[in-house]
Amino acid sequence: MADNYQDLAIRRQVLLERVKSGQYREFKKALKEIEKLIRVGILSLDELETTSRYKVEKLIRTLKADQIAVFQGAMETYALNLSTIAWVSMNQELLDLQNTIDLGNTKLKKFKKVDLYRKVLKRPLSVNGGLLDAFLKDFTDKEVKRINDTVRLAWSQGKTNAEAVRAIIGTKSGGYLDGILQTTRRNAETIVRTSVQHVASSARMEIWQNNPDVVRRYKWLSTLDRVTSNKCKSLDGLEFEFGKGPVPPIHPNCRSTTVPVTNPKYDFLDEGATRSAEFGPVDAKLDYYDWLKKQKPDVIEEALGKKRAKLFTDGGMSAEKFRKLQFDKNFDPLTLDEMKSIVPAAFKKAGL
């Protein structure tokens, strides 16, 4: 029971990032299979530039059916993995609560695996407001269309079979990073990382919301490093009532997490607690901009950009005032011009 909850949450998030990488490695196997189908399909034709429209459209229909079959199989496996990730996240959350709070005789409510995943599927993604099933299907539909449209375009431009293959798969000299499948790979990685974050966050939220005697609200926790998004920087340390605040992921590839704010009758064992940061542990109560105030100028500039960094360091504002200036009531980031209209004196002082 000596562990601090916030530190545990950060460690869990680090482990979750590894899970995301592992899930993407598995999903890439489907992309390799699709690559093979494309190569074999196009090269089986007579030279593409002299092939009839009928044969090209027939090939596209075949490729579409084959790709959909591969993606569907991969998505079915992936959905099972997501269900397991949600289940593990729920049980880790229960364990963390038990290890950091003296619950006495209080019994925490939990769910069967299938019931938990049904609840997760009903939670909209903060990224776009859509549901997880539609989020995954939309990826499949878009990538299949992108590949098939490229085949059709190659034919209309009189490209050879080899040129069409290179346009889709890429070239050996380019490390196969110069074909449109590289876009599919990037999109696949984003989809995997975002959806894994969603199911893990949703599972934890289900535990907190269904144990209102123990957990009253939740607090946002961002990664303390230079690549954290502007929106996540400003949310760090803020507390929200359930259903009234954002939940990670709020953007593609989001790495932020949340921690529960418990009923005051429970004692969090966080005396002298710390949280992980890019340059070593810091006080657990330090939020992103308080942490950034303590960093060197080059770190601040890399994190915020040149103009915001100058405003941050020379504008005469506290870290808290700067944080509040970063976004509107809907948690959408403000532009520099919008910020200037609110605090023109700070911009003048900073020489901006």
C-alpha positions as CSV (number, residue, x, y, z in Angstrom):
1,M,0.0,0.0,0.0
2,A,3.0,2.3,-0.1
3,D,2.7,3.0,-3.8
4,N,1.3,6.4,-4.9
5,Y,-1.6,6.1,-7.3
6,Q,-0.4,8.8,-9.7
7,D,2.9,7.0,-10.1
8,L,1.1,3.7,-10.7
9,A,-1.1,5.4,-13.3
10,I,1.9,6.7,-15.2
11,R,3.6,3.3,-15.0
12,R,0.4,1.7,-16.4
13,Q,0.4,4.2,-19.2
14,V,4.0,3.4,-20.1
15,L,3.1,-0.3,-20.2
16,L,0.0,0.6,-22.3
17,E,2.3,2.3,-24.9
18,R,4.1,-1.1,-25.2
19,V,0.8,-2.8,-25.7
20,K,0.0,-0.4,-28.5
21,S,3.3,-1.2,-30.2
22,G,2.7,-4.9,-29.9
23,Q,-0.9,-4.7,-31.3
24,Y,0.4,-2.7,-34.3
25,R,3.1,-5.2,-35.0
26,E,0.4,-7.9,-35.1
27,F,-1.8,-5.8,-37.4
28,K,1.0,-5.2,-39.8
29,K,0.8,-8.9,-40.7
30,A,-2.5,-8.2,-42.4
31,L,-0.9,-5.3,-44.4
32,K,1.9,-7.6,-45.6
33,E,-0.8,-10.0,-46.8
34,I,-2.6,-7.2,-48.7
35,E,0.7,-6.2,-50.2
36,K,1.2,-9.7,-51.6
37,L,-2.4,-9.7,-53.0
38,I,-1.8,-6.4,-54.8
39,R,1.5,-7.5,-56.2
40,V,0.2,-10.8,-57.5
41,G,-3.0,-9.4,-58.8
42,I,-1.5,-6.6,-60.8
43,L,1.4,-8.7,-62.2
44,S,-1.0,-11.4,-63.3
45,L,-2.5,-9.0,-65.8
46,D,-1.3,-8.5,-69.3
47,E,0.6,-5.1,-69.4
48,L,-1.7,-2.7,-67.5
49,E,-1.3,0.1,-70.1
50,T,-2.8,-2.1,-72.8
51,T,-5.4,-3.9,-70.6
52,S,-9.1,-3.2,-71.2
53,R,-11.2,-1.3,-68.8
54,Y,-13.3,-4.4,-68.2
55,K,-10.2,-6.4,-67.0
56,V,-9.0,-3.5,-64.8
57,E,-12.4,-3.2,-63.1
58,K,-12.6,-7.0,-62.7
59,L,-9.1,-6.9,-61.0
60,I,-10.3,-4.0,-58.8
61,R,-13.4,-5.9,-57.7
62,T,-11.2,-9.0,-56.9
63,L,-8.7,-6.9,-55.0
64,K,-11.5,-5.2,-53.1
65,A,-13.0,-8.5,-52.0
66,D,-9.6,-9.9,-51.0
67,Q,-8.6,-6.8,-49.1
68,I,-12.0,-6.7,-47.2
69,A,-11.6,-10.4,-46.3
70,V,-8.1,-9.8,-44.9
71,F,-9.1,-6.6,-43.0
72,Q,-12.2,-8.3,-41.6
73,G,-10.2,-11.2,-40.3
74,A,-7.6,-8.9,-38.8
75,M,-10.3,-6.7,-37.2
76,E,-12.1,-9.7,-35.7
77,T,-8.8,-10.8,-34.0
78,Y,-8.1,-7.2,-33.0
79,A,-11.6,-6.8,-31.5
80,L,-10.9,-9.8,-29.3
81,N,-7.6,-8.3,-28.2
82,L,-9.3,-5.0,-27.4
83,S,-11.8,-6.8,-25.2
84,T,-8.9,-8.4,-23.4
85,I,-7.1,-5.0,-23.0
86,A,-10.3,-3.5,-21.5
87,W,-10.6,-6.5,-19.1
88,V,-7.0,-6.2,-18.0
89,S,-7.3,-2.5,-17.6
90,M,-10.3,-2.9,-15.4
91,N,-8.6,-5.5,-13.2
92,Q,-5.4,-3.3,-12.9
93,E,-7.6,-0.4,-11.9
94,L,-9.2,-2.5,-9.2
95,L,-5.8,-3.6,-8.0
96,D,-4.4,0.0,-7.9
97,L,-7.4,1.2,-5.9
98,Q,-7.0,-1.5,-3.4
99,N,-3.2,-0.9,-3.1
100,T,-3.5,2.9,-2.6
101,I,-6.7,3.3,-0.6
102,D,-7.8,1.8,2.7
103,L,-11.2,0.6,1.5
104,G,-12.1,-1.2,4.8
105,N,-15.1,-3.4,4.1
106,T,-16.1,-1.5,0.9
107,K,-16.4,-3.9,-2.0
108,L,-15.7,-2.5,-5.4
109,K,-18.2,-3.2,-8.2
110,K,-16.7,-4.9,-11.3
111,F,-18.0,-6.4,-14.5
112,K,-17.9,-9.6,-16.5
113,K,-15.6,-9.4,-19.5
114,V,-18.3,-9.5,-22.1
115,D,-20.5,-6.9,-20.2
116,L,-17.5,-4.6,-19.8
117,Y,-16.7,-4.6,-23.5
118,R,-20.3,-3.9,-24.4
119,K,-20.1,-0.8,-22.2
120,V,-16.8,0.3,-23.8
121,L,-18.3,-0.1,-27.3
122,K,-21.1,2.3,-26.3
123,R,-18.7,5.1,-25.2
124,P,-18.0,7.7,-28.0
125,L,-14.4,8.3,-28.8
126,S,-13.3,11.8,-27.7
127,V,-11.3,12.0,-30.9
128,N,-14.4,12.3,-33.2
129,G,-17.5,11.5,-31.2
130,G,-18.0,8.3,-33.1
131,L,-18.2,4.7,-31.7
132,L,-15.3,2.3,-31.8
133,D,-16.8,-0.2,-34.4
134,A,-17.5,2.6,-36.9
135,F,-14.0,4.1,-36.2
136,L,-12.4,0.8,-37.2
137,K,-14.7,0.1,-40.2
138,D,-14.1,3.6,-41.5
139,F,-10.3,2.9,-41.6
140,T,-10.9,-0.3,-43.6
141,D,-13.2,1.3,-46.1
142,K,-10.9,4.3,-46.7
143,E,-7.7,2.2,-47.2
144,V,-9.4,-0.3,-49.6
145,K,-10.7,2.6,-51.6
146,R,-7.3,4.4,-51.6
147,I,-5.5,1.3,-53.0
148,N,-8.2,0.5,-55.6
149,D,-8.3,4.1,-56.8
150,T,-4.6,4.0,-57.3
151,V,-4.8,0.9,-59.5
152,R,-7.5,2.6,-61.6
153,L,-5.5,5.8,-61.9
154,A,-2.4,3.9,-62.9
155,W,-4.3,2.3,-65.7
156,S,-5.8,5.6,-66.9
157,Q,-2.3,7.2,-67.0
158,G,-0.9,4.4,-69.1
159,K,1.5,3.1,-66.4
160,T,3.1,-0.4,-66.7
161,N,2.3,-3.1,-64.2
162,A,5.7,-2.6,-62.5
163,E,5.0,1.2,-62.2
164,A,1.6,0.5,-60.7
165,V,3.1,-1.9,-58.1
166,R,5.8,0.7,-57.2
167,A,3.1,3.4,-56.8
168,I,1.3,1.3,-54.3
169,I,4.0,-0.7,-52.5
170,G,7.0,1.6,-53.0
171,T,10.5,1.1,-54.2
172,K,13.4,-0.9,-52.8
173,S,15.6,2.1,-53.0
174,G,13.1,4.1,-51.0
175,G,12.8,1.4,-48.3
176,Y,9.2,0.8,-49.5
177,L,8.3,4.0,-47.8
178,D,7.4,5.9,-51.0
179,G,4.2,4.0,-51.9
180,I,0.7,4.7,-50.8
181,L,0.8,1.6,-48.5
182,Q,3.1,3.7,-46.3
183,T,0.1,6.0,-45.7
184,T,-2.0,2.9,-44.9
185,R,0.7,1.8,-42.4
186,R,0.8,5.2,-40.7
187,N,-3.0,5.3,-40.5
188,A,-3.1,1.7,-39.2
189,E,-0.7,2.6,-36.4
190,T,-2.7,5.7,-35.5
191,I,-6.0,3.6,-35.4
192,V,-4.4,1.0,-33.2
193,R,-2.8,3.4,-30.8
194,T,-5.9,5.5,-30.5
195,S,-8.4,2.6,-30.1
196,V,-6.2,0.8,-27.5
197,Q,-6.1,4.1,-25.5
198,H,-9.8,4.4,-25.8
199,V,-10.7,0.9,-24.5
200,A,-8.2,1.2,-21.6
201,S,-9.5,4.6,-20.6
202,S,-13.2,3.6,-21.0
203,A,-12.7,0.5,-18.8
204,R,-11.2,2.5,-16.0
205,M,-14.0,5.1,-16.3
206,E,-16.6,2.3,-16.0
207,I,-15.0,1.2,-12.7
208,W,-14.9,4.7,-11.3
209,Q,-18.4,5.7,-12.3
210,N,-19.9,2.5,-10.9
211,N,-18.2,3.0,-7.6
212,P,-19.4,6.5,-6.7
213,D,-18.9,6.0,-2.9
214,V,-15.2,5.6,-3.6
215,V,-14.5,7.8,-6.7
216,R,-16.1,11.2,-7.0
217,R,-14.3,12.7,-10.0
218,Y,-11.3,12.2,-12.2
219,K,-8.1,14.2,-12.9
220,W,-6.3,14.5,-16.2
221,L,-2.6,13.5,-16.3
222,S,-0.5,14.4,-19.3
223,T,3.0,13.1,-20.2
224,L,5.6,15.6,-19.0
225,D,7.8,15.9,-22.1
226,R,8.3,18.1,-25.1
227,V,6.1,16.3,-27.6
228,T,2.9,16.4,-25.6
229,S,0.1,18.1,-27.6
230,N,-1.0,21.7,-26.7
231,K,-4.4,20.5,-25.7
232,C,-3.1,17.8,-23.4
233,K,-0.6,20.3,-21.9
234,S,-3.4,22.6,-20.9
235,L,-5.6,19.8,-19.5
236,D,-2.9,18.4,-17.2
237,G,-4.0,18.5,-13.5
238,L,-7.6,19.6,-14.2
239,E,-10.4,17.7,-12.4
240,F,-13.7,16.8,-14.0
241,E,-17.1,15.4,-13.0
242,F,-18.0,12.2,-14.9
243,G,-19.7,13.0,-18.2
244,K,-18.6,16.7,-18.1
245,G,-15.0,16.5,-19.3
246,P,-12.8,15.0,-22.0
247,V,-11.4,11.5,-21.7
248,P,-8.2,10.2,-23.4
249,P,-7.6,9.9,-26.3
250,I,-8.6,13.4,-27.4
251,H,-6.5,13.3,-30.5
252,P,-4.9,10.5,-32.6
253,N,-1.9,8.9,-30.8
254,C,-2.9,10.5,-27.5
255,R,-0.7,9.4,-24.6
256,S,-2.5,11.1,-21.7
257,T,-4.2,9.2,-18.9
258,T,-6.5,10.0,-15.9
259,V,-6.5,9.2,-12.2
260,P,-9.5,9.1,-9.8
261,V,-10.3,11.7,-7.3
262,T,-11.6,9.8,-4.3
263,N,-14.2,10.4,-1.6
264,P,-12.4,12.5,1.1
265,K,-13.1,9.7,3.7
266,Y,-10.5,7.6,1.9
267,D,-6.9,8.4,2.6
268,F,-4.6,8.4,-0.5
269,L,-1.1,7.5,0.6
270,D,0.7,10.2,-1.4
271,E,2.8,11.9,1.2
272,G,5.9,13.1,-0.7
273,A,4.6,11.5,-3.9
274,T,6.3,12.1,-7.3
275,R,5.4,11.7,-10.9
276,S,7.6,10.7,-13.8
277,A,8.9,13.4,-16.2
278,E,11.3,13.6,-19.1
279,F,14.2,14.7,-17.0
280,G,13.5,12.8,-13.9
281,P,10.8,12.5,-11.2
282,V,9.0,15.7,-10.0
283,D,6.5,16.5,-7.3
284,A,3.2,14.8,-8.0
285,K,1.3,18.0,-7.7
286,L,3.2,19.7,-10.4
287,D,1.2,20.2,-13.6
288,Y,2.6,20.5,-17.1
289,Y,3.2,24.3,-17.2
290,D,4.6,24.4,-13.7
291,W,7.0,21.7,-14.8
292,L,7.8,23.5,-18.0
293,K,8.6,26.8,-16.1
294,K,11.6,24.9,-14.5
295,Q,13.1,23.8,-17.9
296,K,15.8,25.3,-20.0
297,P,14.9,27.8,-22.8
298,D,15.5,25.3,-25.6
299,V,13.2,22.8,-24.0
300,I,10.5,25.4,-23.6
301,E,10.8,26.5,-27.2
302,E,10.7,23.0,-28.5
303,A,7.6,22.3,-26.4
304,L,5.7,25.5,-27.3
305,G,7.1,26.9,-30.4
306,K,9.1,30.2,-30.6
307,K,6.4,32.8,-30.1
308,R,4.4,30.9,-27.4
309,A,7.7,30.2,-25.6
310,K,8.6,33.9,-25.5
311,L,5.1,34.7,-24.2
312,F,5.4,32.0,-21.6
313,T,8.8,33.2,-20.3
314,D,8.6,36.9,-20.9
315,G,4.9,37.8,-20.7
316,G,4.8,38.1,-17.0
317,M,2.1,35.4,-16.5
318,S,2.0,32.6,-14.0
319,A,2.1,29.1,-15.3
320,E,-1.6,28.7,-14.3
321,K,-2.7,31.9,-16.2
322,F,-0.8,30.7,-19.3
323,R,-2.5,27.3,-19.0
324,K,-6.0,28.9,-18.9
325,L,-5.1,31.0,-21.9
326,Q,-4.4,28.0,-24.1
327,F,-8.0,26.8,-24.8
328,D,-11.6,27.9,-24.9
329,K,-14.5,26.5,-22.9
330,N,-14.7,23.6,-25.3
331,F,-11.0,22.8,-24.7
332,D,-10.2,23.8,-28.2
333,P,-6.7,25.5,-28.5
334,L,-6.7,29.2,-29.1
335,T,-4.6,30.8,-31.8
336,L,-1.9,33.4,-30.9
337,D,-4.2,36.1,-32.3
338,E,-7.0,35.0,-30.1
339,M,-4.7,34.9,-27.1
340,K,-3.4,38.4,-27.9
341,S,-7.0,39.8,-27.9
342,I,-7.4,38.5,-24.4
343,V,-4.0,39.6,-22.9
344,P,-2.5,42.2,-25.1
345,A,-0.4,43.6,-22.2
346,A,1.4,40.2,-21.9
347,F,2.2,40.1,-25.6
348,K,3.5,43.7,-25.4
349,K,5.7,42.8,-22.4
350,A,7.1,39.8,-24.3
351,G,7.8,42.0,-27.3
352,L,5.4,40.1,-29.6
